[in-house]
Structure formats: C-alpha cells, structure tokens
Amino acid sequence: QVQLVESGGGLVQPGGSLRLSCSASTSIFSISSIMNWYRQAPGKERELVATITSGSSTNYADSVKGRFTISRDNAKNTVYLQMNSLKPEDTAVYYCNLKRYGSSYWGQGTQVTVSS
C-alpha cells in the first residue's frame, strides 16, 4: 500500500512563500512514475497545479507559472512544491498524487490559506 504524506501548509500573507513536502512510502524513482500536486478550493473542482516526471520534466498550470516550482528528491522519496508570491486565490487544500503503472495514489491534503 502506497502512502503519501503532505506537510508544510499553513497561513501566510499575500506575497509570502511556503514550501510543501510530500513523502512517499515507496520509491518514486521509477521510469513510469509521475508526481503531481493538485489543489481544491472550497466549492471548486480539484485542479492540477504542477507535474514532475521521473526524468524531472515539469509542467505547471497557467495560474502558477513563474511563482511555483515542483522538484523531487528521489533519495528521500519526497516531492516539493515551492510556492512564492502567494495570492489569496491560491487558498486551497493541496494534495500530492503519484501515478504509476496505471494506478493513482493520493495524500490526505494540507491546507494553504493566503490571507492578511
């Protein structure tokens, strides 16, 4: 059973920064593994924020390009999401997701609130 545990969420003022971490109970260094960060704001659908492949190719939602950076540390089985220049509209529960061998695994989510 794959487990993903997110951490690093919290309350931050607009313009501030946070770094989210997602620790996996399994090796994420797999040629077929894709790690994602999603978020879901109240009353909205879950949306894909950032993706990183096993080859470290990255992709971002237009709304976070230039502000968020996804990275991975295969030795620690951990994926990070560095979030800079945060805006109130970034407020959401952020979820880590692993897609591998046709399966999809989710963490429990971590709350990010951007407010003054």
C-alpha positions as CSV (number, residue, x, y, z in Angstrom):
1,Q,0.0,0.0,0.0
2,V,1.5,3.3,-1.1
3,Q,1.2,6.1,1.4
4,L,1.7,9.8,0.6
5,V,2.0,12.3,3.5
6,E,1.9,16.1,2.8
7,S,3.3,18.7,5.1
8,G,4.2,22.4,5.1
9,G,0.8,24.0,4.7
10,G,-0.4,26.9,6.8
11,L,-1.4,30.5,6.9
12,V,0.6,33.1,5.0
13,Q,0.1,36.7,4.0
14,P,-0.2,37.7,0.3
15,G,3.2,37.9,-1.3
16,G,4.6,35.3,1.1
17,S,6.1,31.9,0.5
18,L,5.5,28.3,1.6
19,R,7.2,25.0,0.7
20,L,5.0,21.9,0.7
21,S,6.5,18.4,1.0
22,C,5.2,15.1,0.0
23,S,6.9,12.0,1.5
24,A,6.2,8.7,-0.2
25,S,6.3,5.3,1.5
26,T,7.7,3.8,-1.8
27,S,10.4,4.6,-4.2
28,I,9.4,7.4,-6.5
29,F,12.4,6.7,-8.7
30,S,10.5,4.7,-11.3
31,I,10.6,5.2,-15.0
32,S,6.8,5.3,-15.1
33,S,6.2,7.4,-12.0
34,I,4.7,10.9,-12.3
35,M,4.3,13.1,-9.3
36,N,1.6,15.8,-9.2
37,W,0.4,18.5,-6.9
38,Y,-3.3,19.2,-7.1
39,R,-5.4,21.7,-5.2
40,Q,-9.1,22.1,-4.3
41,A,-10.6,25.4,-3.2
42,P,-14.0,25.4,-1.4
43,G,-16.8,25.0,-3.9
44,K,-14.4,24.3,-6.8
45,E,-13.2,21.2,-8.6
46,R,-9.8,19.8,-7.9
47,E,-7.3,21.2,-10.3
48,L,-3.8,20.1,-11.4
49,V,-1.2,22.6,-10.2
50,A,2.2,21.0,-11.1
51,T,3.7,17.8,-12.5
52,I,7.1,16.3,-12.5
53,T,8.1,13.2,-14.3
54,S,10.7,10.6,-13.5
55,G,13.0,12.4,-15.9
56,S,12.4,15.6,-14.0
57,S,10.4,17.3,-16.8
58,T,7.9,19.7,-15.2
59,N,4.6,21.3,-16.2
60,Y,2.5,24.0,-14.4
61,A,-0.9,25.4,-14.5
62,D,-1.0,28.8,-16.1
63,S,-2.2,30.3,-12.9
64,V,1.0,29.4,-11.0
65,K,3.7,29.6,-13.7
66,G,6.6,31.7,-12.6
67,R,5.5,31.5,-9.0
68,F,5.5,27.8,-8.1
69,T,8.3,25.3,-8.5
70,I,8.0,21.5,-8.3
71,S,11.0,19.4,-7.5
72,R,11.8,15.8,-6.4
73,D,14.5,14.2,-4.2
74,N,14.5,10.5,-5.3
75,A,16.9,9.6,-2.4
76,K,14.3,10.8,0.1
77,N,11.2,9.7,-1.9
78,T,10.0,13.3,-1.5
79,V,8.4,15.8,-3.8
80,Y,8.3,19.5,-3.0
81,L,6.2,22.4,-4.1
82,Q,7.9,25.8,-3.6
83,M,5.2,28.5,-3.7
84,N,6.3,32.1,-3.9
85,S,4.3,35.4,-4.4
86,L,1.2,33.7,-3.0
87,K,-2.2,35.2,-3.7
88,P,-5.5,34.8,-1.9
89,E,-6.7,32.8,-4.8
90,D,-4.1,30.2,-4.0
91,T,-6.0,29.3,-0.9
92,A,-7.0,25.6,-1.1
93,V,-6.2,22.2,0.2
94,Y,-3.2,20.9,-1.7
95,Y,-2.9,17.2,-2.5
96,C,0.1,15.1,-3.5
97,N,-0.6,12.5,-6.2
98,L,1.5,9.6,-7.6
99,K,0.6,8.0,-10.8
100,R,2.5,4.8,-11.6
101,Y,1.8,1.6,-13.5
102,G,-1.8,2.6,-14.2
103,S,-2.6,3.3,-10.5
104,S,-3.1,6.6,-8.7
105,Y,-2.4,7.4,-5.1
106,W,-3.3,10.4,-3.0
107,G,-2.2,12.0,0.2
108,Q,-4.6,13.4,2.8
109,G,-4.0,17.0,1.8
110,T,-2.6,20.0,3.5
111,Q,-4.4,23.4,3.9
112,V,-2.9,26.5,2.5
113,T,-4.5,29.8,3.4
114,V,-3.3,33.1,2.0
115,S,-4.8,36.0,3.9
116,S,-3.9,39.2,5.5
